[in-house]
Amino acid sequence: MQSESPAATAAPITTAAKLPGLLGLSPTDIAAFVAESGEPAFRAKQILEWIYAKRATSIEAMSSLSKSLRVALAEKFTARCLTIAKVTGSEDTTRKFLLKLQDGRYVETVLIPANPALYGGDSDRRTLCVSSQVGCAYDCKFCASGLAGFTRNLTAAEIVEQIVQVEAYAGERVDNLVFMGMGEPLANYSNVTKAIEILNAEWGIGIGARHMTVSTSGLAPQIRKLADFPLQIRLAISLHGASDDVRSQIMPVNQKHPLAELFDALQYWRSKRKQHITLEYILIQGVNDMLEQARLLAKRARGIHAKVNLIPYNTVDGLPWTRPSEAQQDAFRDVLLAAGVTATLRREKGHDIAAACGQLRLKQETAEGIIESPVPEKRITIGAGAAAA
Ligand code: SAH
């Protein structure tokens, strides 16, 4: 303490903008920082506890650390790198959190409450749908998240902090996580897997690996890589087309990794894991809702023992797509059931607050407030063309 400069003693411990978040640090990272700072090794455990067990919202508050150590920590890291800019929805329904990042960009995260009475099924868990990137580069023709393009990857800290901030705000623990917000998680592989390790760890957030689902548009090489990742997380595939012609029309990623390559990677996943893969299939009228697609889908699902989640398309402003009639949705599901495939027609939550699947959009701040980022004209025409085809 005596060695502190007067300035360090007098000034409050604040962090400069754009420092990496503490919530992205592993015990190894913290030990390295402590060693670098010339502090005794036991400090690492204290720092770890302040970050995760005590969820300290500022470095200043870490009162068991010496002031000089807190100053050193605050020179390199920030305790929080997100701020909650807006919450939409109410306590007992789906709530959407608009989170501002240190560089002024925004992401959204969606809290889906446990409410079996209202939603039925497996909704006895509080689920958080987290974002992995700002925007998305994959350009799926039906989805709002990629409309304004890709900006950047989220850091591990920005991913973990979505859970920590929402839990603090809502006053309750989240016990199920889906990487189904904005972005392609497997295109941000190292940060997403680091976040998963922190979220799962006993010393970290403590969410069971089996209660975390990574959803991907089908990056086959990264699926193989993830199959070798040691934690028993779940995998969901945004399939949306059961033949290459239909899928390529609405998901450009299919031109790079066609269905044969994707399903080879899924077989590899299965060889490593016991849990069933989920195939997500949005039903879009006149695009992929033909019963012939249902028959092909049944075959593909059976081949990898996957469950199928059918999701009636959620409308996106500016896109021409609609959902099929309920009769058509049921007929599509019945083809799967008749073929012995476990299939559900998923009841969507949060449609009214644009928090449902595919409705999370890139946002930006202007003099008039936070607005949706403009969508290049060409983007909408491609969608319309494909819809007509
Ligand atoms: N990029 C990853 C993670 C995003 S998950 C992935 O593609 O899986 C978001 C889910 O919402 C995906 O299954 C996506 O296909 C689906 N989705 C996108 N737009 C939708 C819409 N308008 N209606 C319903 N689901 C949509």
Boltz pocket constraint, residues with backbone or C-beta under 6 A from the ligand:
constraints:
  - pocket:
      binder: B
      contacts: [[A, 142], [A, 143], [A, 144], [A, 179], [A, 180], [A, 181], [A, 182], [A, 183], [A, 184], [A, 185], [A, 215], [A, 216], [A, 217], [A, 236], [A, 237], [A, 238], [A, 240], [A, 280], [A, 282], [A, 311], [A, 312], [A, 313], [A, 314], [A, 315], [A, 316], [A, 357], [A, 358], [A, 359]]
      max_distance: 6.0
